[in-house]
Amino acid sequence: MNDNNLNVFDKILAPVIPFIEEAQNNIPNDAATYTLSFLPFTINILSAIINRVQSVSLLVTDIKTSDSAKYLGLAVASKSMYSEAFVRYNPELFRSIFVKSLTALSFLHIPEIAHLGQIMLIDGSLFPAISTMSWASYKSTANAIKMHLSFNLNKMIPVEFLAKEGNYSEKKFLKDILQKGITYVCDRGYISFKLFKNISDKKAFFIIRGKKGILYNVSEELNIDIPGEFFKFFSKIKDIKVKFTNDKDDNTYRIVKFTAMGEIYVLVTNRFDLTTYEVIMLYAYRWQIELCFRFIKRTLTCIHLMSRSPDGIQIQFYLYMIAYLLILAFKQECHKISDEYEIHDDSKDSKIDEKTNAGFNIEPVRPYVRGLVTLLGEGLIKYWKIGLHWLRVLRNFLLKTFDHNIAIELSRYD
């Protein structure tokens, strides 16, 4: 089909359709055997995510009764067919589509941090699991799934994740994904002398928040380099080279220590080239991965699980991530088209969902974090925020033929 004749739904999915079809063709007799074979199963679930359908049961009802679903050619299937598909297909098929999407899709970069290298934010977040999901062990009183996520700050996109039982090791996830030259920014759950060495041995870097009581000996005091306007956020600033008392390898690291709003921060890093301000700034940007988790859970309603098996959960999360990438790339494309037509409309209702905690809005957080993160300017909201209001408009436009007028109209709803 000519790209100029695509409706909005097909336009969003167009970049990954070749990958889905390739996977379908590599599964012998799949299309001939199953009504809900790989291709329609994948497209149906992606449509559910884009439309924020919260369960397989609701998806089944929507496709059976909706004229829109019929127009889009979504396959009619029973709930049991979805359950079988979540078990039947190998999660690696969906991982392959996700990885290929990262390369095939075009995303904007944040120029303000380009000179600092590739920055990955690392964290984990719990998703509730029901009592019958015994594999999802967490506590004696509750089961849970933990999503371990690597989030590329330079492009503001998730690039790698793992969905495992709630008590799966965060440090192990990070150790397994380490790559040379990348700086990993993490919170206190990743503090470990052994991990510091693992990262350094890989010729990678880290900025990890340490504990207040961590013991060290000062080797050298470094110059404190922070723009004057940010001194109102910080006090008791120290920038020092240290050796940790309990580190058997006796390696030298750097600590940037400061107090903000009465709270003490101890940032440990092996990057000696950054200014004091850059170390603090990159740790402040760690908040973006928290907002990503909120977006996945609340906006895309991933808190509602469509499967109960380990492989099914992996499949669901890969499809959520693929949908996330597709939606973000599409939104950025709409804005780029709108920018080309020099559309400026001060009446845009871009603040309508500020209080929903949806997408990458800069919501009330610690003042020093908000002050640093908003340095990225309005572009953060314009190009990366995916809010409920924008998704509602997108849903209403899915059947429309995509052209520059649609792109401009969607760009009015940040």
N, C-alpha and C positions, 0 to 999 in steps of 0.2 A: 504494500500500500504506500502511496506517495505520502511523505512526511507532512506535506502541507494539508492533507485531508484527514489527519488523525484527530480524533476527539481528545479531550484533556486526559482521560484515563489511559488511553493507548499511548499518548505522548509521554506520560510519566513512566510507564512500563517499558517503553521502546528500547532503552539501553540494555535491559537485561533479558528481553525475550529471546535473543539468539543463544544466550547461555542456558536458559531454561529448556529451549528446544534441543540443544546439544545434549543436555543431560537426559532428556526424554528418549532421544534416539539411541543412547548408550545403554538403555535398560531393555534387554531383550523381551519382546512380546508384551511390554507393559501397556502400551496404548490399546493393543488388541484384546487384552485380558480384562482390564479394569475400566469401568465407567469414569471413576475418579482417578485417572492415571496421573503421572507426575506433573504434566503441564497444567491441566485444569485444577488440580489440587493446589499447586503453587500460586496460580493466578487468583483462585478463589480466596485463599488466605490473605494474599496481598490486598485484594479488594476489601476484605474485612478490616484490615488494619487501617487502610486509607479512610474508610468510612467509619472507623472507630466502633466497629461491631464487637461486643465484649465476649461473645461465646460462640461455639460451634452451633448450638441450638438456634440462636438468633440468626446466624448466617444462613442456616438451612431454610429458615422461614423467609428471610429476606429474598433469597434467590428464587424460592418457589413462587413468591407472591409479587415481586417487584418488577414493574415494566422496565425499570432501568437495568436490572440484572439481565433481563431477557435481551435488551438492546445491546448490552455489552458482551453477550454470548457466554455468560458464566454458566458453568455446568451444574445441572440439578443433581444433587446427591443427598443421601441420607446421613444422619449423624454417625451411624456405624461405619459408613464408608470413610469418613474423616478419621475416626478412631483407628481403623485398619491402616490408613495411609500414614499416619504418624508413626506407626510401628513398622510398616513395610519398607520405608525408604531410609537409606543411610544418611545420617546427618552430614557426612562429608560432601555429599552432593550439594547441599545448601551452603556449606562452608566455601566450596569452590565458586559458587555464584557470588557470594559475598565478597570474596577476595578479588574476583574479576571485576566486580562493580567498583571497587576502590580504584582500580586502574582505568576503567572505561569512563567513569563519570568525571566531569570537570567541576572542581570546587575552588572557590576563592581562597586566597591566602591572606593572613593578617600581616601586613607589611611592617607594622610597628615592632614585631619581635623576630623578624626574619634573620637579623644579624646575630641572634643568640643561638642559632642552630635548631635542630629538630627537638621539640619538647613534647614529651608524653606524660599525661596525667594518669596516675594509677590509683584505683580504689575498688572496693567491693561494696555491694549493696544486697540486702536480704529481700527475698520475695517469699510470701507465706506459702506453705505447702500443707495439704490436708493430711490427716492422721494415717491414712492408708498408704501414703507415699513413704514407706519405711526406709527407702534408699536415701531420702533427703534428710539425713540425721543432722540435728543441730543441738537441741537440748532434750533432757528427759521429758519435758512437758510440751515440747513443740517441735515439729519438723519445719524445715525451711530450705530454700534454694538460695545460693549466693551467686550473683553475677559478678565476676571479676572482669574489670574493664580497663583497656588501654585506650586513652582518648588523645588524639593528635591535636595539640593546642594550636599549631600553625594553621590548620585548616578547620579546626573546630568540628572534628568528626570522630566517631568511634572507629578504630582500626583493628582491634582484636579483643576477643572476650572469651570467657569460659563460664558456663553455667554448671555448677556442681553442688553437692550437698553443702548445707549451711556452715559446717565446721571445716571445710576445705581450706588449706593454708593459703593466705594471701601472699606470703613471702615466696612460696613455691611457684605461684603463678608468675610473679615478677621475675624470678630467677629463670624460668623457662622461656621467657620472651625477650630476654636481654639482647640488645644489638649494639654493635660498636658505634660510638659517636653520638648516641641519643642521650638526652638528659631526661631522667625520670623524676617526677615530682610527686611526693607521697605524704600522707599524714603519719601520725604516730604509730599506727599498727604495723609499720614496716621497719621500725628501728631494730637494727641487728648488726653487730660488728661483722658477723659472717657474711651478711648480705652486702654490707659496704664493700667488703673485699671481693665478693662475686662480681659486683658491678664494675669495680675498678679493674679487675682482671680481664673483663670483657672490653676494656678501653671505652666504657660507657661512663655516664655521669649521673649524679643524683642530687636532689635537694629534698631532704626528709626532715620532718619536724621531730625533734628529739624530746625527751622527757626533762622536766625541770631539774630533777635530781641527778642527772647523768654526771659522772665524775670524769674530770679531765685536768691535764696540766697545760698551761698556756706556753706555746713555743714563741709566738710573736703576735704583737698587736698590729693590726692593719689599719690603714686610713679609712675613715667612715665617709662614704661618698653617697649622699642623698640630696636630691633637689630640695631647695629651701622650703617650697610650699608644702612638702610632706612631713616636715618636722612637727606640724600640729597633730599628726596622727601617732607619733612615736615618742618614747622617752627611754632613757637608760640603754642607749644603743651601744653594742659592742661588736667589733668585727675582728676575729682572732684566729690564728692557727693553733691547733691543739693536738695533743695525743691523749687518747682515752685511757684511763687508769686500768680498766679491765679488758682492754684490747690486746690479746696475746700476740697479734701481728705487729703491734707498735707502729701503726701507720699514722701519718700526719693528715689531718682533715681540717676543715674550716668551719667555724661556728659564727653565725650572725644571730645575735641575741638582742631582743628589744621587748619593750612593754607597750601594748596597745589596749586602750580602754581597760586598764587594770589587769590585763591578762599577759602573762609572760610567754614569749615565743623563743624557742631555741631551734634554729634551723641549721642542720648539719649538711655539708656539701663537700664534694671533691672538685668543685669548679672554682679555681683560684683566679680565673680571668674576669669574672663578673664583678661589677661594682656592688657595693652594699645594697643599693637601691634595686638593682636587677635581681639579686637573690630574693629579696622581700617581694618584689613584684611578681616573680614567677611562682612563688608559693601562694600569693594572693590569688593568682589565676587558677589555682587548684579548685576554686569554687565552681568553675565551669563544669567539672565532672559531676559535681553534686546536682547541678541544674540539669545535666544530661540524664541522670538517673530519674529525676523528678519528671522530666519530659517522657521518658520511656514508660514509667509507671502510671502517671496521672493522665497525660495527654493522649498517649497511644494505648492507654488502659492495659498495659502488659501485666498488670497486677492480677488480671484474670487469666488463669492458665487454661489452655485448650487441650492439653494432654497431661497424663500423670506419669508417663514413663521417662527415664533419663534421656533416651534418644529423642522422644517426642518433645521434651522441653528444649533440647538443643535445637531441634528443627524450628520450633516456634520462635525462639530467640533469634536465630539466624534470619528468619523471615521478618521479624521486627526490625532488625538492623538493616536489612536490605531495603525495606520500606522507608526507613529513616533516611538512608542515603538518597533514595530516589526522590523523596519529597523535598529534601534540602536542595539537591541539585536542580530540581524543577523550580523551586522558589527563587533561587539565585538566577536562573536563566530568565525568569519573568522580570526580575528587577533589572537585569542587564538590558533586556529589550526595552523596558520602560525608560531606562536611563538614556538609551539611544534616541528615543523620541522626546527626550527632555521634558518629561512630565513632572510638573511641580504642583502639588495640590495641598495647601495648608489646612484644608478641611478634613484630611484623612483622620479617621477615628482609630489612630494607632495605639491608643492607651486603653482601649475598651476592656482588655482582659489582664490589666496589670496585676490584679489581685488573685489571679487564678493559679499562680505558680507554674504556668505552662510555658514550655519552651525556654529560650535563653533570655528572658527578661531580667533586667538588673533589679531584683527585688530587695527589700530591706535586709541588709546583712551588716556585719561589723563595719563601721564607718571607714576604717583604713582599707578594707577589702573593696568596698564600693568605690572609694576614691581612686584606687589604682586601676581597677578593672574598667571603669568608665573612661579611662584614657583612650580606650579603643574607639570611643565616640559612638555616634548614632548608627554607624555602620554595623555594629554588633547586633543591634535590634533589627535593622533593616534587612541585612543579608543572612543572619543566622537564627533569628527568633522564629519559632514555629508555634504560634499560639492557637488556642481553641477557636477564636473568631476567624482566623485565616483558614483553618482546616474546615470550618463550616462552609465558608464561601467556596473553597476548593470542591467540597462534596457537591455543592449545588451546581458547579460548573463542569462536572465530570463528563457529561454527555455532549457538551458544546464542542464545536470544531475549534481546535487550537489555532490562534493567530495572534498578531501583535495586540489587537484590541483586548483579547482575553488576558494576555500577559499584563497589559497596563491596568486593567480592572483589578486583577489579583494583587497587583503591587500597591493598590490603594489601601489594602488591609494588612498592615504590618502587625 
